[in-house]
Amino acid sequence: MSGKTIAEKILAAHSLSKKEISPGDIINAKIDLIMSHIGTAKVALDFRKIKPSKMRKVFDPDKIVVLLDHYSPAPSEKWAAAHDIIRKFVKNHSINSFYDIREGVCHQVLPEKGHVRPGMLVVGGDSHTTTYGAFNAASCGIGNTDLFYAYVKGELWFRVPSTIKFNITSNLQHRVMSKDIIIKMAGDYTAEIATYKSIEFSGKTMEDLSIDSRMTMSNFALELGAKFAFGVPDQKVANWIKNRTSEPFELVKPDPDANYDKTYELDVSDLEPQVSCPHTVDNVKPITEVSGTKINQAFLGSCTNGRFEDLEVAAEILAKNEIHNDVRMIVTPASREIWLEAAKTGVAETLINAGAIITNPNCGACFGAHGGLLGPGEICISSANRNFKGRMGSEAAKIYLGSPATVAVSAIKGELTDPRDF
């Protein structure tokens, strides 16, 4: 029998039906951790329908994390009511890992608070739950029906995915970031290359990337269709986890003879900054082909690129510069911890002096539901993960996706600009 990939090993370890598994098998698996945010309100309402009342309890309150990051603070009476339902629900079910509006975005907060560890099987009520693959966990997003079932039973069915590998080599040019790598992949291989497949990122480039940059890769991999998206299971991951939790864990590495659907080789030595052009993530062009496109807004934040590393890069670029008069730049730290670090290190001061608006940690302008809306005909360069029509407001607006460096330089120039030239 051939060796196993990371996804196959983790799913086999959690399988309640059979231990010898192969891609395509349907298994029932035990869940280590459930995450949900605004969708928790729907779960709460569904729980009210369960009879008899003695069954109205979650399977294990210690294996559930609830956060309020969407519509946070509540921008309307509707969302205030939803938040109220969630707050009452977590108290009623003794869910202690509840993070109210002050903490930030789910995919940043969970790892920061030590909830995610290598080898875990994690499901979340958000599609970009693939982010935790950067920490060697098998994590994926699920819909409301599966979320409710997981809350009740603590298990779910999975079809074991096949795995593709991206072996990434060479050093990146100055101001070229991991976001440029993953956007390039979307452009070269389409947004469907990994549909219901697991991705393993490997190679020297991945090994050299920071944990922040690896999180960007695993997060955006969902836009390639990935079920799971694993970073490199190395000492860098182990050290990061040890600083966040005292819980034991073991890194899960693929076998040398693991079977992959396909291995893609990427040499990024000459990679230039990339942008996803309206209105799909795989409508990709190098920055040089769209330079000069006027912008009205620059957004730096989201679960893709709202980490301290991203804010720091932007601050380095914006130091002693001012944001263009025709551009409004919105900066949204991904968590309170990042916000505080930005304040303590002077990064926040630099951004503010340049003319940026810093908001509280939340999902914010990423999906246009809480500030940062675009009007008809307006153009935004965003560090988020989606640029669908109407995503940030008007359907007549246009969204370009790029790295934090591209966002910052473009904000200064008032047009899409190559950060390598600045």
Secondary structure, DSSP 8 states (H G I E B T S, - for coil): --B--HHHHHHHHHBSS-SS--TT-EEEEE-SEEEESTTHHHHHHHHTT-SSGGG-S-S-GGGEEEE--TT-S--SHHHHHHHHHHHHHHHHTT---EE-TTSB-HHHHHHHTT---TT-EEEESSGGGGGGGGGT-EEEE--HHHHHHHHHHSEEEEE---EEEEEEES---TT--HHHHHHHHHHHH-TTTTTT-EEEEESHHHHHS-HHHHHHHHHHGGGGT-SEEE---SHHHHHHHHTT--S--------TTB--SEEEEEE-TT---EEE-TT-TT-EEEHHHHTT-B-SEEEE-HHHH-SHHHHHHHHHHHTT----TT-EEEE--SBHHHHHHHHHHTHHHHHHHHT-EE--SSSGGGGTSSS--B-TT-EEEESSS---TTTTB-TT-EEEE--HHHHHHHHHHTB---GGG-
